[in-house]
């Protein structure tokens, strides 16, 4: 049995450098074959809404930053909760943020749709740990 590879992941972050680093790490560790990048929560929500009934296009994992303009991670999760059960069951949300604020961590961990809270940068060790848990 080889390493578990996810079909599609989505990075939702307004920081291009962080997205670049995360993309490289995901690709190098063979965590996913397809990486979709959305630079804000609004465009990520629009993509999910448009494709919520197309399992092939939906990401297995959504790496979500908390601090973004327009639609931040909190608003994203509030809107995500309204989507179909199909989408919510298919797409696991992982918080990927530079915030190590205890209040942020507690608030996100209390959200039923947040699978894991990870502090940037994304590492191969973190990805391998997630492979075992998801």
N, CA, C and O atoms as a GROMACS GRO file, in nm:
protein
  536
    1UNK      N    1   0.084  -0.118   0.000
    1UNK     CA    2   0.000   0.000   0.000
    1UNK      C    3   0.089   0.125   0.000
    1UNK      O    4   0.178   0.139   0.084
    2UNK      N    5   0.064   0.216  -0.095
    2UNK     CA    6   0.144   0.337  -0.106
    2UNK      C    7   0.094   0.446  -0.012
    2UNK      O    8   0.006   0.423   0.071
    3UNK      N    9   0.151   0.563  -0.026
    3UNK     CA   10   0.110   0.676   0.058
    3UNK      C   11  -0.025   0.726   0.009
    3UNK      O   12  -0.053   0.728  -0.111
    4UNK      N   13  -0.107   0.766   0.103
    4UNK     CA   14  -0.239   0.820   0.069
    4UNK      C   15  -0.223   0.956   0.003
    4UNK      O   16  -0.157   1.045   0.056
    5UNK      N   17  -0.285   0.970  -0.114
    5UNK     CA   18  -0.282   1.096  -0.188
    5UNK      C   19  -0.426   1.142  -0.209
    5UNK      O   20  -0.512   1.064  -0.250
    6UNK      N   21  -0.451   1.268  -0.182
    6UNK     CA   22  -0.585   1.323  -0.201
    6UNK      C   23  -0.600   1.374  -0.343
    6UNK      O   24  -0.505   1.425  -0.403
    7UNK      N   25  -0.720   1.360  -0.395
    7UNK     CA   26  -0.745   1.401  -0.533
    7UNK      C   27  -0.731   1.553  -0.550
    7UNK      O   28  -0.667   1.599  -0.645
    8UNK      N   29  -0.792   1.629  -0.459
    8UNK     CA   30  -0.794   1.775  -0.477
    8UNK      C   31  -0.793   1.844  -0.342
    8UNK      O   32  -0.866   1.806  -0.250
    9UNK      N   33  -0.709   1.947  -0.330
    9UNK     CA   34  -0.711   2.032  -0.211
    9UNK      C   35  -0.727   2.177  -0.255
    9UNK      O   36  -0.694   2.214  -0.367
   10UNK      N   37  -0.779   2.258  -0.164
   10UNK     CA   38  -0.797   2.400  -0.191
   10UNK      C   39  -0.723   2.480  -0.085
   10UNK      O   40  -0.736   2.454   0.035
   11UNK      N   41  -0.644   2.577  -0.130
   11UNK     CA   42  -0.578   2.671  -0.040
   11UNK      C   43  -0.658   2.801  -0.045
   11UNK      O   44  -0.680   2.856  -0.153
   12UNK      N   45  -0.700   2.849   0.070
   12UNK     CA   46  -0.774   2.975   0.077
   12UNK      C   47  -0.692   3.069   0.165
   12UNK      O   48  -0.696   3.061   0.288
   13UNK      N   49  -0.619   3.157   0.099
   13UNK     CA   50  -0.527   3.247   0.170
   13UNK      C   51  -0.498   3.366   0.081
   13UNK      O   52  -0.479   3.351  -0.040
   14UNK      N   53  -0.496   3.485   0.140
   14UNK     CA   54  -0.470   3.607   0.062
   14UNK      C   55  -0.321   3.634   0.046
   14UNK      O   56  -0.283   3.730  -0.022
   15UNK      N   57  -0.235   3.553   0.108
   15UNK     CA   58  -0.091   3.575   0.102
   15UNK      C   59  -0.029   3.485  -0.006
   15UNK      O   60  -0.023   3.363   0.010
   16UNK      N   61   0.017   3.547  -0.115
   16UNK     CA   62   0.071   3.472  -0.228
   16UNK      C   63   0.196   3.392  -0.192
   16UNK      O   64   0.215   3.282  -0.244
   17UNK      N   65   0.280   3.445  -0.105
   17UNK     CA   66   0.401   3.374  -0.064
   17UNK      C   67   0.364   3.248   0.014
   17UNK      O   68   0.419   3.140  -0.011
   18UNK      N   69   0.271   3.263   0.106
   18UNK     CA   70   0.226   3.145   0.183
   18UNK      C   71   0.164   3.040   0.091
   18UNK      O   72   0.188   2.921   0.108
   19UNK      N   73   0.084   3.086  -0.006
   19UNK     CA   74   0.024   2.992  -0.101
   19UNK      C   75   0.131   2.919  -0.181
   19UNK      O   76   0.121   2.798  -0.203
   20UNK      N   77   0.233   2.992  -0.224
   20UNK     CA   78   0.342   2.931  -0.300
   20UNK      C   79   0.412   2.823  -0.217
   20UNK      O   80   0.435   2.712  -0.266
   21UNK      N   81   0.446   2.856  -0.093
   21UNK     CA   82   0.513   2.761  -0.005
   21UNK      C   83   0.425   2.638   0.019
   21UNK      O   84   0.472   2.525   0.012
   22UNK      N   85   0.298   2.661   0.047
   22UNK     CA   86   0.205   2.550   0.073
   22UNK      C   87   0.190   2.462  -0.051
   22UNK      O   88   0.190   2.339  -0.040
   23UNK      N   89   0.178   2.524  -0.169
   23UNK     CA   90   0.167   2.447  -0.293
   23UNK      C   91   0.289   2.358  -0.313
   23UNK      O   92   0.276   2.240  -0.347
   24UNK      N   93   0.407   2.415  -0.292
   24UNK     CA   94   0.530   2.338  -0.309
   24UNK      C   95   0.536   2.220  -0.212
   24UNK      O   96   0.574   2.109  -0.250
   25UNK      N   97   0.499   2.245  -0.088
   25UNK     CA   98   0.502   2.139   0.013
   25UNK      C   99   0.402   2.028  -0.020
   25UNK      O  100   0.434   1.909  -0.008
   26UNK      N  101   0.283   2.066  -0.062
   26UNK     CA  102   0.180   1.968  -0.098
   26UNK      C  103   0.227   1.884  -0.217
   26UNK      O  104   0.210   1.762  -0.219
   27UNK      N  105   0.285   1.950  -0.316
   27UNK     CA  106   0.333   1.880  -0.435
   27UNK      C  107   0.452   1.789  -0.403
   27UNK      O  108   0.454   1.672  -0.442
   28UNK      N  109   0.551   1.842  -0.331
   28UNK     CA  110   0.670   1.763  -0.299
   28UNK      C  111   0.640   1.640  -0.214
   28UNK      O  112   0.703   1.536  -0.230
   29UNK      N  113   0.542   1.653  -0.125
   29UNK     CA  114   0.509   1.541  -0.038
   29UNK      C  115   0.405   1.447  -0.101
   29UNK      O  116   0.364   1.348  -0.042
   30UNK      N  117   0.364   1.483  -0.225
   30UNK     CA  118   0.264   1.404  -0.298
   30UNK      C  119   0.134   1.389  -0.218
   30UNK      O  120   0.069   1.284  -0.221
   31UNK      N  121   0.099   1.495  -0.146
   31UNK     CA  122  -0.023   1.496  -0.065
   31UNK      C  123  -0.147   1.504  -0.154
   31UNK      O  124  -0.251   1.445  -0.123
   32UNK      N  125  -0.135   1.577  -0.265
   32UNK     CA  126  -0.248   1.591  -0.358
   32UNK      C  127  -0.197   1.614  -0.500
   32UNK      O  128  -0.090   1.672  -0.521
   33UNK      N  129  -0.276   1.567  -0.595
   33UNK     CA  130  -0.243   1.585  -0.737
   33UNK      C  131  -0.292   1.719  -0.790
   33UNK      O  132  -0.233   1.777  -0.881
   34UNK      N  133  -0.400   1.768  -0.731
   34UNK     CA  134  -0.463   1.892  -0.779
   34UNK      C  135  -0.474   1.993  -0.665
   34UNK      O  136  -0.534   1.965  -0.561
   35UNK      N  137  -0.415   2.110  -0.687
   35UNK     CA  138  -0.418   2.215  -0.585
   35UNK      C  139  -0.488   2.337  -0.644
   35UNK      O  140  -0.441   2.396  -0.742
   36UNK      N  141  -0.597   2.373  -0.584
   36UNK     CA  142  -0.675   2.488  -0.626
   36UNK      C  143  -0.646   2.601  -0.528
   36UNK      O  144  -0.659   2.583  -0.406
   37UNK      N  145  -0.608   2.718  -0.579
   37UNK     CA  146  -0.576   2.831  -0.492
   37UNK      C  147  -0.682   2.940  -0.509
   37UNK      O  148  -0.713   2.982  -0.620
   38UNK      N  149  -0.736   2.983  -0.396
   38UNK     CA  150  -0.830   3.096  -0.394
   38UNK      C  151  -0.770   3.201  -0.301
   38UNK      O  152  -0.735   3.170  -0.187
   39UNK      N  153  -0.759   3.323  -0.349
   39UNK     CA  154  -0.692   3.429  -0.273
   39UNK      C  155  -0.782   3.501  -0.174
   39UNK      O  156  -0.739   3.595  -0.107
   40UNK      N  157  -0.906   3.458  -0.164
   40UNK     CA  158  -0.993   3.514  -0.062
   40UNK      C  159  -1.110   3.418  -0.035
   40UNK      O  160  -1.142   3.331  -0.116
   41UNK      N  161  -1.170   3.437   0.081
   41UNK     CA  162  -1.280   3.351   0.120
   41UNK      C  163  -1.400   3.360   0.029
   41UNK      O  164  -1.471   3.262   0.008
   42UNK      N  165  -1.424   3.478  -0.025
   42UNK     CA  166  -1.540   3.499  -0.113
   42UNK      C  167  -1.530   3.414  -0.239
   42UNK      O  168  -1.627   3.347  -0.276
   43UNK      N  169  -1.415   3.415  -0.304
   43UNK     CA  170  -1.402   3.335  -0.427
   43UNK      C  171  -1.404   3.186  -0.396
   43UNK      O  172  -1.450   3.106  -0.479
   44UNK      N  173  -1.354   3.146  -0.279
   44UNK     CA  174  -1.360   3.006  -0.240
   44UNK      C  175  -1.505   2.962  -0.219
   44UNK      O  176  -1.545   2.855  -0.264
   45UNK      N  177  -1.583   3.045  -0.150
   45UNK     CA  178  -1.724   3.013  -0.128
   45UNK      C  179  -1.801   3.007  -0.260
   45UNK      O  180  -1.885   2.919  -0.278
   46UNK      N  181  -1.772   3.098  -0.350
   46UNK     CA  182  -1.838   3.098  -0.480
   46UNK      C  183  -1.806   2.969  -0.556
   46UNK      O  184  -1.895   2.909  -0.617
   47UNK      N  185  -1.681   2.927  -0.554
   47UNK     CA  186  -1.641   2.802  -0.620
   47UNK      C  187  -1.717   2.683  -0.558
   47UNK      O  188  -1.770   2.599  -0.631
   48UNK      N  189  -1.721   2.677  -0.426
   48UNK     CA  190  -1.789   2.566  -0.359
   48UNK      C  191  -1.938   2.564  -0.391
   48UNK      O  192  -1.996   2.458  -0.415
   49UNK      N  193  -1.999   2.682  -0.392
   49UNK     CA  194  -2.142   2.690  -0.420
   49UNK      C  195  -2.171   2.643  -0.563
   49UNK      O  196  -2.266   2.568  -0.587
   50UNK      N  197  -2.090   2.688  -0.658
   50UNK     CA  198  -2.110   2.651  -0.797
   50UNK      C  199  -2.090   2.501  -0.821
   50UNK      O  200  -2.152   2.444  -0.910
   51UNK      N  201  -2.005   2.439  -0.742
   51UNK     CA  202  -1.969   2.299  -0.766
   51UNK      C  203  -2.013   2.204  -0.656
   51UNK      O  204  -1.965   2.091  -0.649
   52UNK      N  205  -2.105   2.248  -0.569
   52UNK     CA  206  -2.139   2.167  -0.453
   52UNK      C  207  -2.201   2.031  -0.486
   52UNK      O  208  -2.204   1.943  -0.401
   53UNK      N  209  -2.250   2.014  -0.606
   53UNK     CA  210  -2.307   1.885  -0.644
   53UNK      C  211  -2.215   1.806  -0.737
   53UNK      O  212  -2.255   1.701  -0.789
   54UNK      N  213  -2.094   1.855  -0.759
   54UNK     CA  214  -1.999   1.787  -0.844
   54UNK      C  215  -1.883   1.735  -0.759
   54UNK      O  216  -1.785   1.806  -0.736
   55UNK      N  217  -1.895   1.612  -0.712
   55UNK     CA  218  -1.795   1.555  -0.621
   55UNK      C  219  -1.654   1.557  -0.678
   55UNK      O  220  -1.556   1.570  -0.604
   56UNK      N  221  -1.642   1.542  -0.809
   56UNK     CA  222  -1.508   1.540  -0.871
   56UNK      C  223  -1.434   1.672  -0.854
   56UNK      O  224  -1.312   1.672  -0.839
   57UNK      N  225  -1.506   1.783  -0.856
   57UNK     CA  226  -1.443   1.914  -0.845
   57UNK      C  227  -1.427   1.964  -0.703
   57UNK      O  228  -1.349   2.055  -0.676
   58UNK      N  229  -1.500   1.905  -0.611
   58UNK     CA  230  -1.491   1.949  -0.472
   58UNK      C  231  -1.360   1.904  -0.409
   58UNK      O  232  -1.315   1.791  -0.433
   59UNK      N  233  -1.299   1.991  -0.330
   59UNK     CA  234  -1.173   1.952  -0.265
   59UNK      C  235  -1.198   1.853  -0.152
   59UNK      O  236  -1.300   1.859  -0.084
   60UNK      N  237  -1.102   1.763  -0.132
   60UNK     CA  238  -1.108   1.672  -0.018
   60UNK      C  239  -1.074   1.749   0.110
   60UNK      O  240  -1.131   1.725   0.216
   61UNK      N  241  -0.981   1.842   0.096
   61UNK     CA  242  -0.936   1.923   0.209
   61UNK      C  243  -0.930   2.069   0.169
   61UNK      O  244  -0.884   2.103   0.060
   62UNK      N  245  -0.979   2.155   0.258
   62UNK     CA  246  -0.971   2.300   0.239
   62UNK      C  247  -0.877   2.354   0.346
   62UNK      O  248  -0.907   2.347   0.465
   63UNK      N  249  -0.764   2.408   0.303
   63UNK     CA  250  -0.672   2.475   0.396
   63UNK      C  251  -0.716   2.620   0.402
   63UNK      O  252  -0.708   2.692   0.303
   64UNK      N  253  -0.762   2.664   0.518
   64UNK     CA  254  -0.825   2.794   0.533
   64UNK      C  255  -0.747   2.884   0.628
   64UNK      O  256  -0.719   2.848   0.742
   65UNK      N  257  -0.713   3.003   0.578
   65UNK     CA  258  -0.651   3.105   0.664
   65UNK      C  259  -0.762   3.175   0.741
   65UNK      O  260  -0.876   3.183   0.694
   66UNK      N  261  -0.729   3.227   0.858
   66UNK     CA  262  -0.829   3.299   0.937
   66UNK      C  263  -0.836   3.446   0.895
   66UNK      O  264  -0.945   3.499   0.872
   67UNK      N  265  -0.720   3.510   0.886
   67UNK     CA  266  -0.715   3.655   0.864
   67UNK      C  267  -0.704   3.688   0.716
   67UNK      O  268  -0.597   3.680   0.656
   68UNK      N  269  -0.819   3.726   0.659
   68UNK     CA  270  -0.823   3.768   0.518
   68UNK      C  271  -0.921   3.884   0.508
   68UNK      O  272  -1.016   3.894   0.585
   69UNK      N  273  -0.897   3.973   0.412
   69UNK     CA  274  -0.994   4.082   0.391
   69UNK      C  275  -1.124   4.028   0.329
   69UNK      O  276  -1.126   3.918   0.275
   70UNK      N  277  -1.228   4.105   0.336
   70UNK     CA  278  -1.361   4.078   0.280
   70UNK      C  279  -1.429   3.961   0.353
   70UNK      O  280  -1.518   3.984   0.435
   71UNK      N  281  -1.388   3.837   0.324
   71UNK     CA  282  -1.445   3.720   0.390
   71UNK      C  283  -1.332   3.647   0.462
   71UNK      O  284  -1.248   3.584   0.398
   72UNK      N  285  -1.330   3.658   0.596
   72UNK     CA  286  -1.224   3.591   0.672
   72UNK      C  287  -1.263   3.447   0.702
   72UNK      O  288  -1.368   3.400   0.658
   73UNK      N  289  -1.179   3.377   0.774
   73UNK     CA  290  -1.203   3.236   0.803
   73UNK      C  291  -1.330   3.212   0.882
   73UNK      O  292  -1.398   3.112   0.862
   74UNK      N  293  -1.363   3.303   0.974
   74UNK     CA  294  -1.484   3.288   1.055
   74UNK      C  295  -1.611   3.298   0.968
   74UNK      O  296  -1.702   3.217   0.981
   75UNK      N  297  -1.614   3.399   0.882
   75UNK     CA  298  -1.729   3.418   0.792
   75UNK      C  299  -1.737   3.300   0.695
   75UNK      O  300  -1.846   3.251   0.666
   76UNK      N  301  -1.623   3.255   0.645
   76UNK     CA  302  -1.620   3.140   0.555
   76UNK      C  303  -1.689   3.020   0.622
   76UNK      O  304  -1.775   2.956   0.561
   77UNK      N  305  -1.651   2.990   0.745
   77UNK     CA  306  -1.709   2.875   0.814
   77UNK      C  307  -1.859   2.893   0.840
   77UNK      O  308  -1.935   2.796   0.834
   78UNK      N  309  -1.900   3.015   0.869
   78UNK     CA  310  -2.042   3.043   0.889
   78UNK      C  311  -2.120   3.012   0.761
   78UNK      O  312  -2.227   2.951   0.766
   79UNK      N  313  -2.066   3.054   0.648
   79UNK     CA  314  -2.132   3.029   0.519
   79UNK      C  315  -2.121   2.881   0.479
   79UNK      O  316  -2.215   2.824   0.424
   80UNK      N  317  -2.007   2.820   0.507
   80UNK     CA  318  -1.984   2.679   0.475
   80UNK      C  319  -2.090   2.590   0.541
   80UNK      O  320  -2.134   2.491   0.483
   81UNK      N  321  -2.130   2.627   0.661
   81UNK     CA  322  -2.229   2.551   0.737
   81UNK      C  323  -2.362   2.540   0.663
   81UNK      O  324  -2.438   2.446   0.687
   82UNK      N  325  -2.391   2.635   0.575
   82UNK     CA  326  -2.519   2.639   0.503
   82UNK      C  327  -2.521   2.548   0.379
   82UNK      O  328  -2.627   2.526   0.321
   83UNK      N  329  -2.406   2.498   0.340
   83UNK     CA  330  -2.400   2.416   0.219
   83UNK      C  331  -2.456   2.276   0.239
   83UNK      O  332  -2.488   2.236   0.351
   84UNK      N  333  -2.468   2.205   0.129
   84UNK     CA  334  -2.525   2.070   0.132
   84UNK      C  335  -2.442   1.975   0.218
   84UNK      O  336  -2.322   1.995   0.238
   85UNK      N  337  -2.507   1.872   0.267
   85UNK     CA  338  -2.437   1.770   0.346
   85UNK      C  339  -2.332   1.701   0.260
   85UNK      O  340  -2.227   1.661   0.311
   86UNK      N  341  -2.359   1.686   0.133
   86UNK     CA  342  -2.264   1.623   0.040
   86UNK      C  343  -2.132   1.698   0.044
   86UNK      O  344  -2.026   1.639   0.060
   87UNK      N  345  -2.140   1.829   0.029
   87UNK     CA  346  -2.018   1.911   0.030
   87UNK      C  347  -1.949   1.905   0.166
   87UNK      O  348  -1.828   1.885   0.174
   88UNK      N  349  -2.025   1.923   0.273
   88UNK     CA  350  -1.966   1.925   0.407
   88UNK      C  351  -1.902   1.791   0.443
   88UNK      O  352  -1.803   1.788   0.516
   89UNK      N  353  -1.957   1.682   0.393
   89UNK     CA  354  -1.898   1.550   0.420
   89UNK      C  355  -1.775   1.525   0.334
   89UNK      O  356  -1.683   1.455   0.377
   90UNK      N  357  -1.772   1.581   0.216
   90UNK     CA  358  -1.660   1.560   0.123
   90UNK      C  359  -1.538   1.644   0.159
   90UNK      O  360  -1.425   1.595   0.157
   91UNK      N  361  -1.560   1.771   0.192
   91UNK     CA  362  -1.452   1.868   0.210
   91UNK      C  363  -1.423   1.892   0.359
   91UNK      O  364  -1.505   1.949   0.430
   92UNK      N  365  -1.306   1.848   0.403
   92UNK     CA  366  -1.264   1.868   0.542
   92UNK      C  367  -1.188   2.002   0.550
   92UNK      O  368  -1.103   2.030   0.466
   93UNK      N  369  -1.219   2.082   0.652
   93UNK     CA  370  -1.155   2.212   0.668
   93UNK      C  371  -1.039   2.201   0.768
   93UNK      O  372  -1.055   2.152   0.880
   94UNK      N  373  -0.923   2.247   0.723
   94UNK     CA  374  -0.805   2.254   0.809
   94UNK      C  375  -0.766   2.402   0.815
   94UNK      O  376  -0.741   2.464   0.712
   95UNK      N  377  -0.759   2.456   0.935
   95UNK     CA  378  -0.716   2.595   0.951
   95UNK      C  379  -0.564   2.598   0.934
   95UNK      O  380  -0.491   2.527   1.003
   96UNK      N  381  -0.519   2.682   0.842
   96UNK     CA  382  -0.375   2.700   0.818
   96UNK      C  383  -0.349   2.849   0.831
   96UNK      O  384  -0.381   2.928   0.742
   97UNK      N  385  -0.290   2.888   0.944
   97UNK     CA  386  -0.280   3.030   0.976
   97UNK      C  387  -0.150   3.061   1.048
   97UNK      O  388  -0.083   2.972   1.100
   98UNK      N  389  -0.116   3.187   1.050
   98UNK     CA  390   0.002   3.229   1.125
   98UNK      C  391  -0.036   3.265   1.269
   98UNK      O  392   0.052   3.294   1.351
   99UNK      N  393  -0.166   3.262   1.300
   99UNK     CA  394  -0.211   3.298   1.434
   99UNK      C  395  -0.192   3.183   1.532
   99UNK      O  396  -0.239   3.072   1.509
  100UNK      N  397  -0.123   3.213   1.641
  100UNK     CA  398  -0.113   3.115   1.749
  100UNK      C  399  -0.188   3.168   1.871
  100UNK      O  400  -0.163   3.128   1.984
  101UNK      N  401  -0.282   3.258   1.844
  101UNK     CA  402  -0.366   3.318   1.948
  101UNK      C  403  -0.456   3.211   2.008
  101UNK      O  404  -0.530   3.143   1.937
  102UNK      N  405  -0.450   3.197   2.139
  102UNK     CA  406  -0.525   3.093   2.209
  102UNK      C  407  -0.675   3.104   2.182
  102UNK      O  408  -0.743   3.003   2.166
  103UNK      N  409  -0.726   3.227   2.177
  103UNK     CA  410  -0.869   3.248   2.151
  103UNK      C  411  -0.907   3.201   2.011
  103UNK      O  412  -1.012   3.138   1.993
  104UNK      N  413  -0.822   3.230   1.911
  104UNK     CA  414  -0.848   3.182   1.774
  104UNK      C  415  -0.850   3.030   1.771
  104UNK      O  416  -0.938   2.969   1.711
  105UNK      N  417  -0.751   2.970   1.836
  105UNK     CA  418  -0.740   2.824   1.836
  105UNK      C  419  -0.864   2.761   1.899
  105UNK      O  420  -0.922   2.667   1.844
  106UNK      N  421  -0.904   2.812   2.014
  106UNK     CA  422  -1.022   2.758   2.082
  106UNK      C  423  -1.149   2.776   1.999
  106UNK      O  424  -1.230   2.685   1.987
  107UNK      N  425  -1.163   2.894   1.943
  107UNK     CA  426  -1.284   2.924   1.864
  107UNK      C  427  -1.291   2.833   1.742
  107UNK      O  428  -1.398   2.782   1.708
  108UNK      N  429  -1.179   2.814   1.675
  108UNK     CA  430  -1.178   2.728   1.557
  108UNK      C  431  -1.196   2.581   1.593
  108UNK      O  432  -1.266   2.508   1.523
  109UNK      N  433  -1.132   2.537   1.700
  109UNK     CA  434  -1.145   2.397   1.741
  109UNK      C  435  -1.286   2.364   1.789
  109UNK      O  436  -1.326   2.247   1.788
  110UNK      N  437  -1.361   2.465   1.830
  110UNK     CA  438  -1.499   2.444   1.872
  110UNK      C  439  -1.594   2.433   1.752
  110UNK      O  440  -1.710   2.394   1.768
  111UNK      N  441  -1.547   2.468   1.634
  111UNK     CA  442  -1.632   2.463   1.515
  111UNK      C  443  -1.637   2.318   1.465
  111UNK      O  444  -1.534   2.254   1.445
  112UNK      N  445  -1.758   2.268   1.445
  112UNK     CA  446  -1.773   2.127   1.407
  112UNK      C  447  -1.714   2.093   1.270
  112UNK      O  448  -1.690   1.976   1.241
  113UNK      N  449  -1.690   2.193   1.187
  113UNK     CA  450  -1.638   2.166   1.054
  113UNK      C  451  -1.485   2.177   1.044
  113UNK      O  452  -1.427   2.147   0.940
  114UNK      N  453  -1.422   2.220   1.152
  114UNK     CA  454  -1.276   2.232   1.152
  114UNK      C  455  -1.217   2.100   1.199
  114UNK      O  456  -1.239   2.055   1.312
  115UNK      N  457  -1.142   2.039   1.110
  115UNK     CA  458  -1.080   1.910   1.140
  115UNK      C  459  -0.951   1.927   1.220
  115UNK      O  460  -0.923   1.850   1.312
  116UNK      N  461  -0.872   2.030   1.183
  116UNK     CA  462  -0.742   2.048   1.246
  116UNK      C  463  -0.702   2.196   1.238
  116UNK      O  464  -0.745   2.268   1.148
  117UNK      N  465  -0.621   2.238   1.334
  117UNK     CA  466  -0.568   2.375   1.338
  117UNK      C  467  -0.417   2.364   1.322
  117UNK      O  468  -0.350   2.302   1.405
  118UNK      N  469  -0.363   2.424   1.217
  118UNK     CA  470  -0.220   2.416   1.187
  118UNK      C  471  -0.162   2.556   1.176
  118UNK      O  472  -0.221   2.644   1.112
  119UNK      N  473  -0.048   2.577   1.238
  119UNK     CA  474   0.022   2.705   1.226
  119UNK      C  475   0.118   2.698   1.108
  119UNK      O  476   0.190   2.599   1.090
  120UNK      N  477   0.118   2.805   1.027
  120UNK     CA  478   0.207   2.813   0.911
  120UNK      C  479   0.352   2.810   0.955
  120UNK      O  480   0.384   2.850   1.068
  121UNK      N  481   0.440   2.765   0.870
  121UNK     CA  482   0.419   2.712   0.736
  121UNK      C  483   0.377   2.565   0.741
  121UNK      O  484   0.400   2.494   0.839
  122UNK      N  485   0.315   2.522   0.634
  122UNK     CA  486   0.276   2.383   0.619
  122UNK      C  487   0.402   2.299   0.604
  122UNK      O  488   0.492   2.335   0.528
  123UNK      N  489   0.410   2.188   0.675
  123UNK     CA  490   0.530   2.104   0.670
  123UNK      C  491   0.493   1.963   0.624
  123UNK      O  492   0.378   1.922   0.630
  124UNK      N  493   0.594   1.891   0.580
  124UNK     CA  494   0.571   1.753   0.539
  124UNK      C  495   0.523   1.668   0.657
  124UNK      O  496   0.437   1.582   0.641
  125UNK      N  497   0.578   1.694   0.776
  125UNK     CA  498   0.536   1.620   0.896
  125UNK      C  499   0.387   1.643   0.924
  125UNK      O  500   0.315   1.548   0.958
  126UNK      N  501   0.341   1.765   0.911
  126UNK     CA  502   0.199   1.796   0.933
  126UNK      C  503   0.113   1.725   0.830
  126UNK      O  504   0.009   1.668   0.863
  127UNK      N  505   0.155   1.728   0.705
  127UNK     CA  506   0.079   1.661   0.600
  127UNK      C  507   0.074   1.510   0.623
  127UNK      O  508  -0.031   1.449   0.604
  128UNK      N  509   0.184   1.452   0.663
  128UNK     CA  510   0.186   1.308   0.688
  128UNK      C  511   0.096   1.272   0.806
  128UNK      O  512   0.029   1.169   0.804
  129UNK      N  513   0.095   1.356   0.907
  129UNK     CA  514   0.007   1.335   1.022
  129UNK      C  515  -0.139   1.339   0.979
  129UNK      O  516  -0.221   1.259   1.025
  130UNK      N  517  -0.171   1.433   0.891
  130UNK     CA  518  -0.308   1.446   0.842
  130UNK      C  519  -0.348   1.326   0.758
  130UNK      O  520  -0.464   1.283   0.763
  131UNK      N  521  -0.257   1.271   0.682
  131UNK     CA  522  -0.285   1.151   0.601
  131UNK      C  523  -0.335   1.037   0.692
  131UNK      O  524  -0.426   0.963   0.657
  132UNK      N  525  -0.273   1.027   0.808
  132UNK     CA  526  -0.309   0.920   0.902
  132UNK      C  527  -0.444   0.945   0.969
  132UNK      O  528  -0.512   0.850   1.008
  133UNK      N  529  -0.482   1.070   0.983
  133UNK     CA  530  -0.605   1.105   1.054
  133UNK      C  531  -0.727   1.115   0.966
  133UNK      O  532  -0.838   1.089   1.012
  134UNK      N  533  -0.710   1.152   0.840
  134UNK     CA  534  -0.825   1.172   0.751
  134UNK      C  535  -0.865   1.046   0.678
  134UNK      O  536  -0.960   1.047   0.600
   0.00000   0.00000   0.00000
